[in-house]
Amino acid sequence: MKIRRFFGKDMREALSQVKAELGSDAVIMSNRKVADGIELVAAYDKEPEAKLAVPKPAPKAPGQKTMPSLSEIIGDDGPDSLKALLEKQHGASPSAVASSQPQAPASAQPMSANAKHANEIASHLDFSEAFLDDVENQQPNHDLSDQGVYPEHQASSIGETPATQSAELAQIKEELASLRDVLQYQVADLMEAKNKRQKPVHQYLVTRLTDMGLSSALAKQLISYTPAHYNERDAWAYLLNLLANRINVTGNDILSSQGAVALVGPTGTGKTTTVAKLAARYAQKYGAESVAMITIDTYRIAAYEQLATYGKIIGCTVRKAQTSEELADLLFQLRHKRLVLIDTAGFSQRDCRLIKQIRQFDNGQMPNVKKYLVAQANTQYPALQRIIQAYDDVELSGCIFTKLDECYSLGEVLSAAVEYQLPVSYVTDGQKVPEDIKIAEAKSLVSAAAKLYKKYGLNHTSGNNAIKTA
Protein backbone atom coordinates (compact mmCIF):
# COMPACT_ATOMS: atom_id res chain seq x y z
CA MET A 1 0.00 0.00 0.00
CA LYS A 2 1.28 3.45 -0.95
CA ILE A 3 0.60 6.36 1.42
CA ARG A 4 1.01 9.99 0.44
CA ARG A 5 0.31 13.40 1.96
CA PHE A 6 -1.34 16.13 -0.09
CA PHE A 7 -1.71 19.82 0.66
CA GLY A 8 -4.17 22.25 -0.87
CA LYS A 9 -5.58 25.63 -0.10
CA ASP A 10 -9.02 24.02 0.11
CA MET A 11 -10.63 20.58 0.09
CA ARG A 12 -11.30 20.64 -3.65
CA GLU A 13 -7.68 21.29 -4.56
CA ALA A 14 -6.44 18.58 -2.20
CA LEU A 15 -8.90 16.03 -3.61
CA SER A 16 -7.87 16.95 -7.12
CA GLN A 17 -4.24 16.18 -6.26
CA VAL A 18 -5.22 12.81 -4.82
CA LYS A 19 -7.20 11.97 -7.94
CA ALA A 20 -4.40 13.10 -10.27
CA GLU A 21 -1.64 11.10 -8.54
CA LEU A 22 -3.37 8.08 -6.99
CA GLY A 23 -6.57 7.78 -8.97
CA SER A 24 -10.20 7.67 -7.98
CA ASP A 25 -9.81 4.41 -6.00
CA ALA A 26 -7.57 6.06 -3.41
CA VAL A 27 -8.63 5.84 0.23
CA ILE A 28 -8.53 8.99 2.35
CA MET A 29 -6.93 8.01 5.67
CA SER A 30 -7.23 11.33 7.52
CA ASN A 31 -7.73 15.05 7.02
CA ARG A 32 -6.89 18.08 9.09
CA LYS A 33 -6.67 21.81 8.82
CA VAL A 34 -3.18 23.31 8.63
CA ALA A 35 -1.89 26.84 8.44
CA ASP A 36 -1.91 27.03 4.63
CA GLY A 37 -5.05 25.04 3.96
CA ILE A 38 -6.04 21.37 4.14
CA GLU A 39 -3.80 18.31 4.57
CA LEU A 40 -5.03 14.90 3.31
CA VAL A 41 -3.38 11.52 3.92
CA ALA A 42 -4.36 9.09 1.13
CA ALA A 43 -3.47 5.45 0.43
CA TYR A 44 -3.58 3.31 -2.69
CA ASP A 45 -3.12 -0.46 -3.03
CA LYS A 46 -1.64 -0.45 -6.52
CA GLU A 47 0.92 1.62 -8.30
CA PRO A 48 -0.83 4.54 -9.96
CA GLU A 49 -0.88 4.73 -13.68
CA ALA A 50 0.69 7.64 -15.50
CA LYS A 51 -2.73 8.99 -16.25
CA LEU A 52 -6.03 7.86 -14.94
CA ALA A 53 -7.88 6.13 -17.73
CA VAL A 54 -11.47 7.13 -17.68
CA PRO A 55 -13.74 4.87 -19.75
CA LYS A 56 -15.76 6.63 -22.37
CA PRO A 57 -19.48 6.40 -21.98
CA ALA A 58 -21.45 4.27 -24.41
CA PRO A 59 -23.35 6.02 -27.22
CA LYS A 60 -26.43 7.70 -25.97
CA ALA A 61 -29.59 5.72 -26.71
CA PRO A 62 -32.77 7.51 -27.72
CA GLY A 63 -34.49 8.84 -24.62
CA GLN A 64 -31.55 7.87 -22.38
CA LYS A 65 -29.87 10.41 -20.13
CA THR A 66 -26.15 10.94 -20.49
CA MET A 67 -24.24 9.63 -17.45
CA PRO A 68 -21.58 12.05 -16.09
CA SER A 69 -18.06 10.70 -15.97
CA LEU A 70 -15.86 10.53 -12.89
CA SER A 71 -13.75 13.40 -14.22
CA GLU A 72 -16.87 15.53 -14.48
CA ILE A 73 -17.82 14.69 -10.90
CA ILE A 74 -14.35 15.19 -9.33
CA GLY A 75 -12.25 17.15 -11.73
CA ASP A 76 -10.78 20.47 -12.43
CA ASP A 77 -14.06 21.65 -13.84
CA GLY A 78 -16.08 20.42 -10.83
CA PRO A 79 -17.95 22.54 -8.35
CA ASP A 80 -16.12 24.92 -6.04
CA SER A 81 -17.19 23.30 -2.77
CA LEU A 82 -17.52 19.78 -1.42
CA LYS A 83 -21.15 20.40 -0.59
CA ALA A 84 -21.94 21.33 -4.20
CA LEU A 85 -19.88 18.35 -5.36
CA LEU A 86 -22.02 15.98 -3.32
CA GLU A 87 -25.20 17.59 -4.58
CA LYS A 88 -24.03 17.02 -8.14
CA GLN A 89 -23.15 13.41 -7.33
CA HIS A 90 -26.62 12.84 -5.86
CA GLY A 91 -28.07 14.11 -9.08
CA ALA A 92 -26.13 11.41 -10.98
CA SER A 93 -26.77 8.53 -8.56
CA PRO A 94 -26.68 4.99 -9.97
CA SER A 95 -30.30 4.37 -9.03
CA ALA A 96 -31.42 7.31 -11.17
CA VAL A 97 -29.30 6.11 -14.10
CA ALA A 98 -30.49 2.53 -13.73
CA SER A 99 -34.14 3.55 -13.67
CA SER A 100 -33.75 5.37 -17.01
CA GLN A 101 -31.91 2.51 -18.79
CA PRO A 102 -33.60 -0.56 -20.27
CA GLN A 103 -33.25 -3.57 -17.95
CA ALA A 104 -31.59 -6.63 -19.37
CA PRO A 105 -31.32 -10.09 -17.82
CA ALA A 106 -28.04 -10.60 -15.96
CA SER A 107 -27.42 -13.94 -17.69
CA ALA A 108 -27.97 -12.53 -21.14
CA GLN A 109 -24.80 -10.45 -21.39
CA PRO A 110 -21.79 -9.48 -19.28
CA MET A 111 -21.61 -6.18 -17.45
CA SER A 112 -21.23 -3.31 -19.88
CA ALA A 113 -18.76 -0.45 -19.63
CA ASN A 114 -21.56 1.88 -18.57
CA ALA A 115 -22.54 -0.43 -15.72
CA LYS A 116 -18.93 -0.60 -14.52
CA HIS A 117 -18.69 3.15 -14.69
CA ALA A 118 -21.94 3.49 -12.73
CA ASN A 119 -20.47 1.25 -10.04
CA GLU A 120 -17.42 3.51 -9.88
CA ILE A 121 -19.69 6.53 -9.40
CA ALA A 122 -21.70 4.73 -6.70
CA SER A 123 -18.52 3.73 -4.86
CA HIS A 124 -17.17 7.25 -4.99
CA LEU A 125 -20.54 8.65 -3.88
CA ASP A 126 -20.54 6.39 -0.81
CA PHE A 127 -16.96 7.41 -0.06
CA SER A 128 -17.74 11.11 -0.41
CA GLU A 129 -20.77 10.93 1.87
CA ALA A 130 -18.82 9.04 4.52
CA PHE A 131 -15.94 11.48 4.15
CA LEU A 132 -18.30 14.43 4.55
CA ASP A 133 -19.70 12.96 7.76
CA ASP A 134 -16.16 12.42 9.04
CA VAL A 135 -15.18 16.00 8.26
CA GLU A 136 -18.28 17.42 9.92
CA ASN A 137 -17.62 15.34 13.03
CA GLN A 138 -13.94 16.24 13.30
CA GLN A 139 -13.75 19.85 12.13
CA PRO A 140 -15.68 22.81 13.57
CA ASN A 141 -18.01 24.49 11.15
CA HIS A 142 -16.22 27.82 11.22
CA ASP A 143 -12.85 26.23 10.34
CA LEU A 144 -14.19 24.55 7.21
CA SER A 145 -16.13 27.58 6.10
CA ASP A 146 -12.91 29.61 6.30
CA GLN A 147 -11.47 27.36 3.58
CA GLY A 148 -14.50 27.64 1.34
CA VAL A 149 -16.13 24.39 2.48
CA TYR A 150 -19.83 24.22 3.43
CA PRO A 151 -20.81 27.81 2.66
CA GLU A 152 -24.48 26.82 2.81
CA HIS A 153 -24.04 25.31 6.29
CA GLN A 154 -22.34 28.47 7.44
CA ALA A 155 -25.25 30.55 6.27
CA SER A 156 -27.74 28.37 8.13
CA SER A 157 -25.66 28.56 11.32
CA ILE A 158 -25.57 32.34 11.10
CA GLY A 159 -29.33 32.38 10.73
CA GLU A 160 -29.87 30.49 14.02
CA THR A 161 -31.02 32.58 16.95
CA PRO A 162 -29.01 32.66 20.20
CA ALA A 163 -31.96 31.09 22.00
CA THR A 164 -31.89 28.07 19.67
CA GLN A 165 -28.14 27.66 20.08
CA SER A 166 -28.44 27.98 23.84
CA ALA A 167 -31.20 25.36 23.96
CA GLU A 168 -29.13 22.94 21.87
CA LEU A 169 -26.09 23.51 24.09
CA ALA A 170 -28.17 22.93 27.22
CA GLN A 171 -29.50 19.68 25.75
CA ILE A 172 -25.97 18.49 24.97
CA LYS A 173 -24.82 19.33 28.50
CA GLU A 174 -27.77 17.45 29.96
CA GLU A 175 -26.99 14.36 27.88
CA LEU A 176 -23.32 14.50 28.87
CA ALA A 177 -24.25 14.82 32.53
CA SER A 178 -26.57 11.84 32.21
CA LEU A 179 -23.82 9.77 30.60
CA ARG A 180 -21.41 10.80 33.35
CA ASP A 181 -23.87 9.71 36.06
CA VAL A 182 -24.36 6.33 34.37
CA LEU A 183 -20.61 5.81 34.08
CA GLN A 184 -20.05 6.78 37.71
CA TYR A 185 -22.75 4.34 38.77
CA GLN A 186 -21.19 1.55 36.74
CA VAL A 187 -17.70 2.26 38.09
CA ALA A 188 -19.01 2.37 41.66
CA ASP A 189 -20.81 -0.92 41.10
CA LEU A 190 -17.61 -2.50 39.78
CA MET A 191 -15.61 -1.21 42.74
CA GLU A 192 -18.21 -2.51 45.16
CA ALA A 193 -18.13 -5.93 43.53
CA LYS A 194 -14.33 -5.91 43.76
CA ASN A 195 -14.43 -5.00 47.46
CA LYS A 196 -16.98 -7.74 48.13
CA ARG A 197 -14.62 -10.29 46.63
CA GLN A 198 -11.56 -9.00 48.48
CA LYS A 199 -13.19 -8.23 51.88
CA PRO A 200 -16.51 -10.07 52.09
CA VAL A 201 -16.84 -9.68 55.88
CA HIS A 202 -16.30 -5.92 55.73
CA GLN A 203 -18.83 -5.48 52.96
CA TYR A 204 -21.36 -7.57 54.85
CA LEU A 205 -20.87 -5.38 57.92
CA VAL A 206 -21.24 -2.19 55.85
CA THR A 207 -24.60 -3.52 54.66
CA ARG A 208 -25.65 -4.23 58.25
CA LEU A 209 -24.69 -0.73 59.39
CA THR A 210 -26.61 0.93 56.57
CA ASP A 211 -29.62 -1.31 57.26
CA MET A 212 -29.41 -0.18 60.89
CA GLY A 213 -29.89 3.39 59.63
CA LEU A 214 -26.37 4.79 59.45
CA SER A 215 -25.38 6.75 56.37
CA SER A 216 -23.22 5.00 53.80
CA ALA A 217 -20.36 7.47 54.35
CA LEU A 218 -20.27 6.90 58.12
CA ALA A 219 -20.57 3.12 57.72
CA LYS A 220 -17.59 3.01 55.36
CA GLN A 221 -15.62 5.28 57.66
CA LEU A 222 -16.23 3.01 60.65
CA ILE A 223 -15.41 -0.15 58.71
CA SER A 224 -12.07 1.30 57.63
CA TYR A 225 -10.90 1.16 61.26
CA THR A 226 -11.96 -2.46 61.76
CA PRO A 227 -9.03 -4.93 61.89
CA ALA A 228 -9.02 -7.25 58.89
CA HIS A 229 -8.44 -10.42 60.93
CA TYR A 230 -11.66 -10.02 63.00
CA ASN A 231 -14.45 -12.45 62.34
CA GLU A 232 -18.01 -11.27 61.82
CA ARG A 233 -19.07 -11.38 65.50
CA ASP A 234 -15.97 -9.63 66.86
CA ALA A 235 -16.02 -7.04 64.07
CA TRP A 236 -19.69 -6.21 64.76
CA ALA A 237 -19.03 -5.68 68.47
CA TYR A 238 -15.99 -3.55 67.61
CA LEU A 239 -18.07 -1.38 65.25
CA LEU A 240 -20.79 -0.77 67.84
CA ASN A 241 -18.22 0.28 70.44
CA LEU A 242 -16.52 2.52 67.89
CA LEU A 243 -19.85 4.15 67.05
CA ALA A 244 -20.57 4.74 70.73
CA ASN A 245 -17.20 6.45 71.12
CA ARG A 246 -18.03 8.78 68.23
CA ILE A 247 -21.26 10.03 69.87
CA ASN A 248 -20.79 13.12 72.00
CA VAL A 249 -23.07 13.37 75.02
CA THR A 250 -23.34 16.36 77.37
CA GLY A 251 -24.71 14.68 80.45
CA ASN A 252 -27.18 16.42 82.74
CA ASP A 253 -26.06 19.88 81.61
CA ILE A 254 -29.42 21.68 81.58
CA LEU A 255 -30.57 20.51 85.00
CA SER A 256 -27.16 21.11 86.58
CA SER A 257 -26.63 24.66 85.31
CA GLN A 258 -28.21 28.09 85.64
CA GLY A 259 -29.39 30.65 83.13
CA ALA A 260 -31.80 30.69 80.20
CA VAL A 261 -32.36 27.73 77.88
CA ALA A 262 -34.45 27.77 74.67
CA LEU A 263 -35.69 24.64 72.92
CA VAL A 264 -35.93 25.08 69.13
CA GLY A 265 -36.92 22.73 66.35
CA PRO A 266 -39.58 21.80 63.80
CA THR A 267 -43.24 21.53 64.59
CA GLY A 268 -44.53 18.39 66.27
CA THR A 269 -41.27 17.34 67.90
CA GLY A 270 -42.58 17.71 71.47
CA LYS A 271 -40.83 20.90 72.57
CA THR A 272 -43.60 22.01 74.94
CA THR A 273 -43.80 18.64 76.67
CA THR A 274 -40.02 18.48 76.93
CA VAL A 275 -39.93 21.96 78.51
CA ALA A 276 -42.48 20.77 81.08
CA LYS A 277 -40.46 17.63 81.81
CA LEU A 278 -37.26 19.61 82.35
CA ALA A 279 -39.06 22.15 84.54
CA ALA A 280 -40.59 19.39 86.67
CA ARG A 281 -37.23 17.68 87.11
CA TYR A 282 -35.59 20.98 88.06
CA ALA A 283 -38.37 21.77 90.52
CA GLN A 284 -37.87 18.36 92.16
CA LYS A 285 -34.16 19.11 92.58
CA TYR A 286 -34.10 22.81 93.48
CA GLY A 287 -37.71 23.73 94.21
CA ALA A 288 -40.55 25.14 92.11
CA GLU A 289 -39.64 28.75 92.88
CA SER A 290 -36.22 28.31 91.25
CA VAL A 291 -37.57 27.64 87.73
CA ALA A 292 -39.76 29.59 85.29
CA MET A 293 -41.14 28.95 81.81
CA ILE A 294 -41.69 31.39 78.94
CA THR A 295 -43.44 30.69 75.66
CA ILE A 296 -42.95 32.73 72.48
CA ASP A 297 -45.25 30.42 70.50
CA THR A 298 -47.94 32.87 69.34
CA TYR A 299 -48.91 30.83 66.26
CA ARG A 300 -50.30 27.63 67.76
CA ILE A 301 -53.76 27.76 69.33
CA ALA A 302 -53.71 27.32 73.12
CA ALA A 303 -49.92 27.06 73.21
CA TYR A 304 -49.69 29.33 76.26
CA GLU A 305 -52.64 27.61 77.97
CA GLN A 306 -50.94 24.21 77.61
CA LEU A 307 -47.72 25.47 79.20
CA ALA A 308 -49.69 27.35 81.90
CA THR A 309 -51.44 24.10 82.83
CA TYR A 310 -48.07 22.40 83.30
CA GLY A 311 -46.93 25.41 85.36
CA LYS A 312 -49.89 25.08 87.73
CA ILE A 313 -49.16 21.40 88.25
CA ILE A 314 -45.45 22.04 88.87
CA GLY A 315 -46.04 25.25 90.80
CA CYS A 316 -43.66 27.44 88.78
CA THR A 317 -44.00 30.79 86.99
CA VAL A 318 -45.21 30.86 83.36
CA ARG A 319 -45.04 33.93 81.08
CA LYS A 320 -45.73 34.76 77.41
CA ALA A 321 -43.72 37.02 75.05
CA GLN A 322 -44.78 38.13 71.57
CA THR A 323 -41.76 40.20 70.57
CA SER A 324 -38.03 40.13 71.18
CA GLU A 325 -38.37 43.25 73.36
CA GLU A 326 -40.95 41.53 75.56
CA LEU A 327 -38.73 38.45 75.80
CA ALA A 328 -35.72 40.54 76.85
CA ASP A 329 -37.87 42.33 79.43
CA LEU A 330 -39.21 39.05 80.87
CA LEU A 331 -35.71 37.58 81.11
CA PHE A 332 -34.66 40.66 83.07
CA GLN A 333 -37.65 40.33 85.41
CA LEU A 334 -36.92 36.63 86.00
CA ARG A 335 -33.17 37.09 86.47
CA HIS A 336 -33.44 35.85 90.07
CA LYS A 337 -34.60 32.40 88.85
CA ARG A 338 -31.95 29.69 88.64
CA LEU A 339 -33.33 28.40 85.31
CA VAL A 340 -35.65 29.93 82.71
CA LEU A 341 -36.89 27.54 80.03
CA ILE A 342 -38.13 29.10 76.76
CA ASP A 343 -40.60 27.25 74.54
CA THR A 344 -40.43 28.36 70.90
CA ALA A 345 -42.88 27.94 68.04
CA GLY A 346 -42.42 25.01 65.73
CA PHE A 347 -41.72 25.85 62.09
CA SER A 348 -40.61 23.83 59.12
CA GLN A 349 -36.96 24.28 58.21
CA ARG A 350 -38.21 25.77 54.92
CA ASP A 351 -40.41 28.37 56.65
CA CYS A 352 -39.02 31.91 56.64
CA ARG A 353 -40.67 32.56 60.01
CA LEU A 354 -38.15 30.19 61.57
CA ILE A 355 -35.32 32.60 60.77
CA LYS A 356 -37.36 35.51 62.15
CA GLN A 357 -37.91 33.64 65.41
CA ILE A 358 -34.23 32.73 65.76
CA ARG A 359 -33.25 36.37 65.33
CA GLN A 360 -35.25 37.24 68.43
CA PHE A 361 -32.37 35.84 70.48
CA ASP A 362 -29.76 37.99 68.71
CA ASN A 363 -31.16 41.50 68.87
CA GLY A 364 -28.34 42.84 71.05
CA GLN A 365 -30.54 43.33 74.15
CA MET A 366 -30.96 39.66 74.98
CA PRO A 367 -28.84 38.00 77.66
CA ASN A 368 -27.01 34.81 76.78
CA VAL A 369 -29.54 32.07 75.94
CA LYS A 370 -28.42 28.47 75.35
CA LYS A 371 -30.24 26.84 72.46
CA TYR A 372 -30.97 23.11 72.16
CA LEU A 373 -32.38 21.46 69.06
CA VAL A 374 -35.34 19.14 69.62
CA ALA A 375 -35.78 16.48 66.90
CA GLN A 376 -37.85 13.35 66.60
CA ALA A 377 -35.77 10.19 66.70
CA ASN A 378 -37.86 8.62 63.95
CA THR A 379 -37.15 11.38 61.42
CA GLN A 380 -35.75 10.38 58.04
CA TYR A 381 -32.04 11.04 57.54
CA PRO A 382 -32.43 13.57 54.66
CA ALA A 383 -34.97 15.52 56.76
CA LEU A 384 -32.57 15.51 59.72
CA GLN A 385 -29.86 16.94 57.51
CA ARG A 386 -32.11 19.78 56.37
CA ILE A 387 -33.22 20.52 59.93
CA ILE A 388 -29.65 20.75 61.24
CA GLN A 389 -28.56 22.82 58.25
CA ALA A 390 -31.40 25.28 58.93
CA TYR A 391 -29.65 26.11 62.23
CA ASP A 392 -26.18 26.56 60.76
CA ASP A 393 -26.11 30.20 61.88
CA VAL A 394 -27.23 29.30 65.39
CA GLU A 395 -24.81 28.14 68.06
CA LEU A 396 -26.46 24.98 69.36
CA SER A 397 -25.39 23.74 72.78
CA GLY A 398 -26.82 20.29 72.14
CA CYS A 399 -29.86 18.35 70.99
CA ILE A 400 -32.69 16.34 72.50
CA PHE A 401 -34.10 13.31 70.70
CA THR A 402 -37.79 12.69 71.38
CA LYS A 403 -40.28 9.87 70.77
CA LEU A 404 -37.83 6.98 71.00
CA ASP A 405 -40.80 4.77 71.83
CA GLU A 406 -42.15 5.35 68.28
CA CYS A 407 -38.93 4.36 66.48
CA TYR A 408 -38.19 1.33 64.36
CA SER A 409 -34.64 2.52 63.70
CA LEU A 410 -32.22 4.79 65.56
CA GLY A 411 -29.29 4.78 63.17
CA GLU A 412 -30.46 7.90 61.33
CA VAL A 413 -30.33 10.24 64.34
CA LEU A 414 -27.08 8.73 65.58
CA SER A 415 -25.53 9.18 62.15
CA ALA A 416 -26.67 12.82 61.98
CA ALA A 417 -25.32 13.53 65.49
CA VAL A 418 -21.91 12.06 64.61
CA GLU A 419 -21.56 13.64 61.17
CA TYR A 420 -22.64 17.12 62.30
CA GLN A 421 -20.80 16.85 65.64
CA LEU A 422 -23.99 17.65 67.51
CA PRO A 423 -23.88 16.78 71.24
CA VAL A 424 -26.81 14.73 72.55
CA SER A 425 -28.20 15.88 75.92
CA TYR A 426 -31.47 14.05 76.61
CA VAL A 427 -33.83 11.50 75.09
CA THR A 428 -37.56 11.13 75.71
CA ASP A 429 -39.65 8.01 75.24
CA GLY A 430 -43.21 8.88 76.24
CA GLN A 431 -45.73 11.56 77.27
CA LYS A 432 -45.48 11.23 81.03
CA VAL A 433 -44.21 14.31 82.88
CA PRO A 434 -41.55 14.15 84.23
CA GLU A 435 -40.87 10.40 84.09
CA ASP A 436 -40.28 9.92 80.34
CA ILE A 437 -37.03 11.84 79.94
CA LYS A 438 -33.53 10.44 80.40
CA ILE A 439 -29.98 11.67 80.22
CA ALA A 440 -28.43 10.57 76.93
CA GLU A 441 -25.79 7.83 77.15
CA ALA A 442 -23.83 6.82 74.06
CA LYS A 443 -23.67 3.09 74.79
CA SER A 444 -27.36 2.95 75.65
CA LEU A 445 -28.28 4.68 72.39
CA VAL A 446 -26.12 2.34 70.29
CA SER A 447 -27.44 -0.68 72.15
CA ALA A 448 -31.03 0.47 71.54
CA ALA A 449 -30.24 0.99 67.85
CA ALA A 450 -28.77 -2.52 67.57
CA LYS A 451 -31.80 -4.05 69.32
CA LEU A 452 -34.21 -2.25 67.00
CA TYR A 453 -32.22 -3.45 63.99
CA LYS A 454 -32.25 -7.02 65.30
CA LYS A 455 -35.98 -6.85 65.92
CA TYR A 456 -37.16 -5.00 62.81
CA GLY A 457 -34.26 -4.71 60.37
CA LEU A 458 -33.04 -8.25 59.82
CA ASN A 459 -34.69 -10.16 57.00
CA HIS A 460 -35.58 -13.16 59.13
CA THR A 461 -37.30 -11.02 61.78
CA SER A 462 -38.87 -8.19 59.81
CA GLY A 463 -41.57 -10.28 58.18
CA ASN A 464 -41.21 -8.30 54.93
CA ASN A 465 -40.73 -11.48 52.93
CA ALA A 466 -44.17 -12.78 53.75
CA ILE A 467 -46.58 -12.55 50.82
CA LYS A 468 -50.16 -11.76 51.78
CA THR A 469 -52.89 -13.02 49.51
CA ALA A 470 -56.53 -12.10 49.57
Secondary structure as the mmCIF struct_conf table of DSSP 4:
data_model
#
loop_
_struct_conf.conf_type_id
_struct_conf.id
_struct_conf.beg_label_comp_id
_struct_conf.beg_label_asym_id
_struct_conf.beg_label_seq_id
_struct_conf.end_label_comp_id
_struct_conf.end_label_asym_id
_struct_conf.end_label_seq_id
STRN STRN1 LYS A 2 GLY A 8
BEND BEND1 LYS A 9 ASP A 10
HELX_RH_AL_P HELX_RH_AL_P1 MET A 11 LEU A 22
TURN_TY1_P TURN_TY1_P1 SER A 24 ASP A 25
STRN STRN2 VAL A 27 VAL A 34
TURN_TY1_P TURN_TY1_P2 ALA A 35 ASP A 36
STRN STRN3 GLY A 37 TYR A 44
BEND BEND2 ASP A 45 LYS A 46
HELX_LH_PP_P HELX_LH_PP_P1 GLU A 47 GLU A 49
BEND BEND3 ALA A 50 LYS A 51
HELX_LH_PP_P HELX_LH_PP_P2 LEU A 52 ALA A 61
TURN_TY1_P TURN_TY1_P3 PRO A 62 GLY A 63
HELX_LH_PP_P HELX_LH_PP_P3 GLN A 64 SER A 69
HELX_RH_AL_P HELX_RH_AL_P2 LEU A 70 ILE A 73
BEND BEND4 ILE A 74 GLY A 75
TURN_TY1_P TURN_TY1_P4 ASP A 76 ASP A 77
BEND BEND5 GLY A 78 GLY A 78
BEND BEND6 ASP A 80 SER A 81
HELX_RH_AL_P HELX_RH_AL_P3 LEU A 82 GLY A 91
TURN_TY1_P TURN_TY1_P5 ALA A 92 ALA A 92
HELX_RH_AL_P HELX_RH_AL_P4 PRO A 94 SER A 100
BEND BEND7 GLN A 101 GLN A 101
HELX_LH_PP_P HELX_LH_PP_P4 PRO A 102 GLN A 103
TURN_TY1_P TURN_TY1_P6 ALA A 106 ALA A 108
BEND BEND8 GLN A 109 GLN A 109
HELX_LH_PP_P HELX_LH_PP_P5 PRO A 110 SER A 112
HELX_RH_AL_P HELX_RH_AL_P5 ALA A 113 GLN A 138
BEND BEND9 GLN A 139 GLN A 139
HELX_RH_AL_P HELX_RH_AL_P6 ASN A 141 ASP A 146
TURN_TY1_P TURN_TY1_P7 GLN A 147 GLY A 148
HELX_RH_AL_P HELX_RH_AL_P7 PRO A 151 GLY A 159
BEND BEND10 GLU A 160 GLU A 160
HELX_RH_AL_P HELX_RH_AL_P8 PRO A 162 GLN A 198
HELX_RH_AL_P HELX_RH_AL_P9 PRO A 200 MET A 212
TURN_TY1_P TURN_TY1_P8 GLY A 213 GLY A 213
HELX_RH_AL_P HELX_RH_AL_P10 SER A 216 ILE A 223
TURN_TY1_P TURN_TY1_P9 SER A 224 TYR A 225
BEND BEND11 THR A 226 THR A 226
TURN_TY1_P TURN_TY1_P10 ALA A 228 HIS A 229
HELX_RH_AL_P HELX_RH_AL_P11 GLU A 232 ARG A 246
STRN STRN4 VAL A 249 VAL A 249
BEND BEND12 ASN A 252 ASN A 252
TURN_TY1_P TURN_TY1_P11 ASP A 253 SER A 256
BEND BEND13 SER A 257 SER A 257
STRN STRN5 GLY A 259 VAL A 264
BEND BEND14 PRO A 266 PRO A 266
TURN_TY1_P TURN_TY1_P12 THR A 267 GLY A 268
BEND BEND15 THR A 269 THR A 269
HELX_RH_AL_P HELX_RH_AL_P12 LYS A 271 TYR A 286
HELX_RH_3T_P HELX_RH_3T_P1 ALA A 288 SER A 290
STRN STRN6 VAL A 291 THR A 295
BEND BEND16 TYR A 299 ARG A 300
TURN_TY1_P TURN_TY1_P13 ILE A 301 ALA A 302
HELX_RH_AL_P HELX_RH_AL_P13 ALA A 303 ILE A 314
TURN_TY1_P TURN_TY1_P14 GLY A 315 GLY A 315
STRN STRN7 THR A 317 LYS A 320
BEND BEND17 GLN A 322 THR A 323
HELX_RH_AL_P HELX_RH_AL_P14 SER A 324 GLN A 333
TURN_TY1_P TURN_TY1_P15 LEU A 334 HIS A 336
BEND BEND18 LYS A 337 ARG A 338
STRN STRN8 LEU A 339 ASP A 343
HELX_LH_PP_P HELX_LH_PP_P6 THR A 344 GLY A 346
TURN_TY1_P TURN_TY1_P16 GLN A 349 ARG A 350
HELX_RH_AL_P HELX_RH_AL_P15 CYS A 352 ILE A 358
HELX_RH_3T_P HELX_RH_3T_P2 ARG A 359 ASP A 362
BEND BEND19 ASN A 363 MET A 366
HELX_LH_PP_P HELX_LH_PP_P7 PRO A 367 ASN A 368
STRN STRN9 VAL A 369 GLN A 376
TURN_TY1_P TURN_TY1_P17 ALA A 377 ASN A 378
HELX_RH_AL_P HELX_RH_AL_P16 TYR A 381 ALA A 390
TURN_TY1_P TURN_TY1_P18 TYR A 391 ASP A 393
BEND BEND20 VAL A 394 VAL A 394
STRN STRN10 LEU A 396 THR A 402
HELX_RH_3T_P HELX_RH_3T_P3 LEU A 404 GLU A 406
BEND BEND21 TYR A 408 TYR A 408
HELX_RH_AL_P HELX_RH_AL_P17 GLY A 411 GLU A 419
TURN_TY1_P TURN_TY1_P19 TYR A 420 GLN A 421
STRN STRN11 VAL A 424 THR A 428
BEND BEND22 GLY A 430 GLN A 431
TURN_TY1_P TURN_TY1_P20 VAL A 433 GLU A 435
BEND BEND23 ASP A 436 ASP A 436
STRN STRN12 ILE A 437 ILE A 439
HELX_RH_AL_P HELX_RH_AL_P18 ALA A 442 LEU A 452
HELX_RH_PI_P HELX_RH_PI_P1 TYR A 453 GLY A 457
BEND BEND24 LEU A 458 LEU A 458
HELX_RH_AL_P HELX_RH_AL_P19 ASN A 459 SER A 462
TURN_TY1_P TURN_TY1_P21 ASN A 464 ASN A 465
HELX_LH_PP_P HELX_LH_PP_P8 ALA A 466 LYS A 468
#
